[in-house]
């Protein structure tokens, strides 16, 4: 009695697998071959073995042509594919990270009254200054400590110094070589702002990073 | 950047002097002031009266600053004193008694070429007799007249209080000059000031040694300790970081060093070579501003070890460190009285104003200034009866003032503004 066309069906499946890699570049032929194979398998289940075998062989032939066609116009078919993708979802193209000469600056660190603790703002400024230090490895810097004029001269001199020392400790912890940082306190003797308002005082409670030339 | 708040310090003449010394209303005087009549100085035959004016002005200002006398105003005399002679027999003591004078100072000067003959006499009005003073008049060179008159005022003070006065003694101070700060020295009761520091950087915290003035200068870019001796200046201690607040006593020199930002502590250094002899404080906190007791056996200082700056005392070898002030949160600038029994200091009160207090060795605190602007930088006089300090009362900027040690009689002794850290010669 007639048997299902197993060999023809498996040859057609194999041909389709081979063409899968380039199926996007010969998509019509590939889809037609796929359809023929599905029909052949259906006929085979309905025991219409002759018809099934004929369709399976047609599927195999078409799959091989698809493979050949796919390989032939692979290059431009890929470009077309990329353009098509971008048009659909323009996801940001990953810019290449070129050397941005960041405008790193050395900023002044400010303190609250009677204190040499580092606030969150102070640490933010310090992190940037540390980056500057790590970029300009040849530079040495004087940490100039200052206070506002309230309080008395000699104790303020010590307070200005403990602020500068606190900044140096932080920078060293963040990896800056301690020998590149020297400490100098002016206490209340060199105000940045001359008034006597709260905001003037705030401007004076500071440590300045002064590069040594 | 230009000193925006130009307080006229540039214009103030080098001698920083001015006639109209600002007088403060004496603060609730309980002490009994001795009324003195000081009629104008006579200059028989003298043409300009210039020397007479100088003598008269020094005499009245010294006696007023002394805080022991009330100088009766000339216009309260209902008779003309210039007609009266110098001798006891020629003086109508009843007149002087009627105007309320307890003491009368008769004075005459005679100038012949470069010499000035001074005739100054103190009379007890009730006794109608001349008082016996440890002072002799006579001829002095013109440029020594001021000193001689100061000495007379000191003798009058001794007559009434048993203790010689301190007029003519010197006070060092710091004053802003443009962008720099300079150390000057003035004579109490005299006009003019001599400049000590010679550089255009910041100079600060002067104090006196034996024939020497110590001060901190940024001249070489670091707060180094310099000494001015015999007209010459030399660098005594230049450790990286602070070299400040030198205090001399009996051959010993205490100073604040921070050794390159290690920590601020008090050391003894050799007054000649500046070499470190002994480290007195080792605490991790700020220890600064040493002030010797008069017998040089103990030292008052400021420490932040209990949180904020407080006054502490220790023995001169650093042992026995003990806290003295337990009121307020910011007590600094100790100045040990030459009488030994009290330490003046400045404190920030609850309204953030600065005032001057004294503390005795049992920790009892007394307030010397109140509600008169900010008062700080106290320094005792050599006899311990006065304190010189800085005040910004009257809104005229920081000026040097002087008060009796009980705070009752207070007077400004400088003009202009921008003053700090007065230090009385000892």
Interface residues (C-beta under 8 A of the other chain):
Chain A: X114 X150 X151 X152 X153 X154 X155 X157 X158 X159 X161 X162 X164 X165 X168 X182 X183 X184 X185 X186 X189 X190 X194 X195
Chain B: X3 X4 X5 X181 X202 X204 X205 X218 X221 X222 X223 X240 X241 X242 X244 X245 X256 X258 X260 X261 X264 X286 X288 X289 X302 X304 X308 X309 X330 X332 X333 X346 X348 X352 X354 X376 X377 X420 X421
